[in-house]
């Protein structure tokens, strides 16, 4: 997409636009309407300095819908997309893009951080504890082959939350007992996001639900509006999605539909 071009879900629509930090960001839905800035940068009452561990844990506990997205090719399109997703009710957005360098990732995370602030939502860094530390991230999410949880904690400290990917019931149990703040089980179904990794199936989701305690956990992998009922019937109350929103013509509407089904 060319810089400055309208993303497809904006074409023909009359949403107000907000100029924020030199970027034009679309305003979607009631949350955006509540954050009027008359063309000035908008900040909610929750600032970065007040987003301590206690606040982040509380916000995580209320979270139901988690989105992973790449950088979408341009800052403008990325800004419009994450604004739409948060306005639709997404609680957490993680930037996961293996094809951008560290400096570019910090630029995109700055946009994501501003959007999260406007919506009193959370934002996450994938894999890189160092980038999470310098970007004031709420969350760093690590996989089974990334920096171990204990070492990740040494880098980011106690204020940043740590999430963990798991691909079996045993790994989920280990993550639940480790110094993590949440964990994910999946992929429930095989997905292009993790090529070559077989799905764990809804039976694994059901087993994790039976062993779970108060620590938040999410079902992830191929989840969409059509199969969501299978995941919730297995006991999941929180989900991570990718294509269900990144491929939607209207990300805000797609997020609202998922939340209604949750």
C-alpha positions in Angstrom: 0.0 0.0 0.0 1.3 3.5 -0.8 2.0 5.7 2.1 -1.0 8.0 2.7 -3.4 5.7 0.7 -6.6 4.8 2.4 -6.8 1.2 3.7 -9.7 -0.7 2.2 -11.9 -0.6 5.2 -11.9 3.2 5.2 -12.9 3.7 1.6 -16.4 5.3 1.3 -16.7 5.8 5.0 -17.0 9.1 6.9 -15.1 8.4 10.2 -13.5 11.4 11.7 -9.7 11.4 11.4 -7.4 12.2 14.3 -4.0 13.8 13.8 -1.7 12.2 16.4 2.0 12.6 16.6 2.2 13.7 13.0 0.2 10.6 11.7 -3.4 10.6 10.5 -5.2 7.9 12.3 -8.8 6.8 11.7 -11.2 7.0 14.6 -13.6 4.1 14.8 -16.4 3.4 17.2 -17.4 4.7 20.6 -13.9 4.5 22.2 -12.5 6.7 19.5 -15.4 9.1 19.8 -14.6 9.5 23.5 -11.0 10.5 22.8 -11.5 13.8 21.0 -8.4 15.9 20.7 -9.2 18.6 18.2 -6.2 17.7 16.1 -3.9 17.5 19.1 -2.1 14.3 20.3 -4.5 12.3 22.5 -3.6 10.7 25.8 -5.9 8.8 28.1 -5.8 9.1 31.9 -3.6 6.0 31.9 -0.1 7.1 31.0 3.0 5.0 30.5 4.2 6.0 34.0 1.0 4.6 35.6 1.0 1.3 33.6 2.8 -0.6 36.3 2.7 -4.3 36.9 -0.5 -4.1 39.0 -2.4 -2.2 36.3 -1.1 -4.5 33.6 -2.1 -7.6 35.4 -5.5 -6.2 36.0 -6.0 -5.3 32.4 -4.7 -8.8 31.4 -7.2 -10.4 33.7 -10.0 -8.6 31.8 -8.7 -9.4 28.4 -10.5 -11.8 26.1 -9.3 -11.0 22.6 -5.6 -10.9 21.6 -4.4 -10.1 18.1 -1.0 -10.9 16.5 -0.2 -8.9 13.4 2.8 -8.1 11.2 3.8 -4.6 10.3 1.5 -4.5 7.2 4.1 -2.9 5.0 3.8 0.7 6.1 3.4 2.8 9.2 0.2 4.5 7.9 -1.6 1.2 7.2 -0.3 -0.3 10.5 -1.6 2.7 12.4 -5.0 2.6 10.8 -5.3 -1.2 11.3 -4.3 -1.3 15.0 -6.6 1.7 15.7 -9.5 -0.1 14.1 -8.7 -3.3 16.0 -8.5 -1.6 19.4 -11.7 0.4 18.7 -13.5 -2.9 17.9 -12.6 -4.2 21.4 -9.3 -6.0 21.0 -7.6 -6.1 24.4 -4.0 -6.9 23.4 -2.1 -6.4 20.1 1.3 -8.1 19.5 3.6 -7.0 16.8 5.1 -10.1 15.3 7.1 -9.5 12.2 10.3 -11.6 11.4 11.1 -9.5 8.3 11.8 -6.1 9.9 15.0 -5.0 11.6 15.2 -3.8 15.2 15.1 -0.1 14.4 12.0 -0.5 12.2 10.3 -2.6 14.9 10.8 0.2 17.4 9.2 2.6 15.0 6.1 0.4 14.6 6.0 -0.3 18.3 5.9 3.5 19.0 2.7 3.7 16.8 1.3 0.6 18.6 2.1 2.0 22.0 0.3 5.3 21.2 -2.8 3.4 20.1 -2.7 1.2 23.2 -2.6 4.3 25.4 -5.6 5.9 23.6 -7.6 2.8 24.2 -6.4 1.7 27.7 -5.3 -1.5 26.1 -2.2 -3.6 26.1 0.6 -4.1 23.5 3.1 -6.8 23.2 6.6 -7.5 21.7 7.3 -10.9 20.2 10.5 -12.7 21.3 12.8 -9.8 21.9 13.2 -9.0 25.6 15.6 -6.2 24.8 13.2 -4.5 22.5 10.4 -4.9 25.0 12.5 -3.2 27.7 13.4 -0.2 25.6 10.0 0.2 24.0 8.1 0.4 27.3 6.1 -2.7 26.3 3.4 -4.0 28.5 4.2 -7.6 27.5 6.9 -9.7 26.0 5.8 -13.0 24.5 8.4 -15.8 24.2 8.2 -19.1 22.4 9.6 -22.5 23.3 12.8 -21.8 21.3 13.3 -18.2 22.5 15.0 -16.9 25.6 13.9 -18.9 28.6 11.4 -17.3 31.0 13.9 -16.8 33.8 16.4 -15.0 31.6 13.7 -13.0 30.0 12.6 -11.8 33.4 16.2 -10.8 34.1 16.1 -8.5 31.1 12.7 -6.9 31.4 12.3 -6.9 35.2 9.0 -7.3 37.2 7.0 -4.6 35.6 6.7 -6.1 32.1 4.4 -9.1 31.8 5.7 -12.3 30.2 3.6 -14.6 28.0 4.6 -18.1 26.8 3.7 -20.2 23.8 3.0 -23.9 24.5 2.2 -26.7 22.1 1.2 -29.6 24.4 -0.6 -30.1 27.7 2.7 -30.8 29.4 4.2 -27.5 28.2 1.1 -25.7 29.3 1.5 -27.1 32.8 5.1 -26.0 32.9 4.2 -22.5 31.7 1.4 -22.3 34.3 3.9 -23.1 37.1 6.7 -20.9 35.7 7.3 -17.2 36.3 4.9 -16.3 33.4 1.9 -14.0 33.5 -0.1 -15.9 30.9 0.3 -18.7 28.4 -1.2 -19.9 25.1 -2.0 -23.4 23.9 -1.9 -24.2 20.3 -2.1 -24.1 17.4 -5.5 -25.5 17.9 -5.6 -26.0 14.1 -2.7 -25.9 11.7 -2.1 -22.4 10.4 0.1 -20.7 7.8 1.5 -18.5 10.6 3.3 -21.6 12.0 4.1 -23.6 8.9 4.9 -27.3 9.6 3.5 -27.3 13.1 0.5 -29.6 13.4 -2.6 -28.6 15.3 -3.0 -29.8 18.9 -6.8 -30.0 18.5 -9.6 -29.0 20.8 -8.9 -32.0 23.1 -5.6 -30.2 24.2 -7.6 -27.1 24.9 -10.0 -29.1 27.0 -7.2 -30.7 28.9 -5.6 -27.3 29.6 -8.9 -26.0 30.8 -9.2 -28.8 33.3 -5.8 -28.2 34.8 -5.9 -24.4 34.7 -5.9 -22.1 37.7 -6.3 -18.4 38.0 -3.4 -17.6 35.6 -4.8 -16.4 32.3 -4.4 -18.6 29.2 -5.5 -18.3 25.6 -6.4 -20.7 22.8 -4.5 -19.9 19.6 -4.1 -21.1 16.1 -6.6 -21.0 13.3 -9.4 -19.6 15.5 -12.1 -17.6 13.8 -15.8 -16.7 14.1 -16.8 -20.0 12.4 -15.0 -22.4 14.7 -14.8 -20.3 17.9 -17.7 -22.3 19.5 -15.5 -25.4 19.4 -12.8 -23.6 21.4 -15.1 -22.1 23.9 -17.0 -25.4 24.3 -13.6 -27.0 25.2 -13.2 -24.4 28.0 -11.3 -21.5 26.6 -12.5 -18.0 27.5 -9.7 -16.1 25.8 -8.4 -16.4 22.3 -5.5 -15.2 20.1 -6.3 -14.5 16.5 -4.4 -13.5 13.4 -6.1 -13.9 10.0 -9.6 -13.5 11.6 -8.7 -9.8 11.9 -5.7 -9.2 9.6 -7.8 -10.5 6.7 -11.0 -8.8 7.6 -12.5 -6.0 5.4 -13.6 -4.2 8.6 -11.3 -5.2 11.5 -13.4 -3.3 14.1 -16.6 -5.1 13.1 -14.8 -8.5 12.9 -13.4 -7.9 16.5 -16.9 -7.0 17.8 -18.3 -10.2 16.2 -15.7 -12.4 17.9 -16.2 -10.7 21.3 -20.0 -11.2 21.0 -19.4 -15.0 20.4 -17.0 -15.1 23.3 
